[in-house]
């Protein structure tokens, strides 16, 4: 029983550390608004977009591909019920 109470006490620290890490990584994503969370690699990826924020998502896509000396090309847009959605892209 004693081991369980030690584990429970350490979990809030783990959660706080994980949240601090996510905040730090968000700052590295750039100032492209909600489109700052590009996920992908040199072949392509995905970026979320909000209603009215498609240009911001496109800019984030181009910036991502530019890191690899390529240009981004949109291959799919998937809308969400809340407005906005996800853009899938390839780096060519």
N, C-alpha and C positions, 0 to 999 in steps of 0.2 A: 504494500500500500504506500509505503514511503516513496518508492520510485515513481509512482503515478503522480504524486503531488509535486515532485520536482519537475516532471515533464510538463505539467500544467502551468507551472510558474514560468517556464522558459518560453512558452508559446507566444505570449504577448510581445516578447522581445523579437522573436522571429518575424512576427507579423509587422512590427514597426520597422524592422530592418528591411523587409521586402518592400514595404511602401516607400521607404526612403530611397531605395534603389530604383523603383519605378519613377519616382519624381525626378531623380537625377537623370535617368535615361530620357524622359520626356523633354527635359531642357536641351538635350543634345539633338533632338529631332528637328530643330529649326523653328522658324516662326511662320509656318504655313497653316496655322489654325488647326482644324480637325484633320486636315490632310497630312499632318506631320507624322503620322504613324504608318509610314510605308513599311510593308514587310516584303522581303524578296531578296534576290541575289542578282548576279550579272545577267541572268537570262530573263528576268521579269519579276512580277510580284503583284501585290494587291494594295490598294489604298482606299480608306473610307472617304466618303464625301457626304456633306450635308446639303440639304436643299438650298440652292443658291450659291453653293460653294464648289461647283464643278471646276471652275478656273483654278482655284487653289489646289484641288486634287491633281489637275493636269500639270501644274507647275511642280508639285512634289514628285510626280511621275518623271518628268523631264530631268529634274535635279538628281533623282536617284540613278537614272540611266547614264547621265553625264559623268558620274563617278567612274564608269567603266568605258568611257569614250564612245558611248552609243546614244541613240535617240529612242525615246519611249513611244510605243504605239499601243493605243487602247484596243483590247481584243474583246472585252465584255464589260457591260454595266449591269449590275444587279441591284434594283431598287429595294428599299426596305419599307415596311408599313409606316414607319415614323417619319418618312421623308428623308431623302438621301439614299445611301446604300454603299456598295463596294464597287470599285473599278479594278478590273484585272488588266494587266498590261504586259507587254514583252519589250525587252531592250534589244534593238537591232542595230 
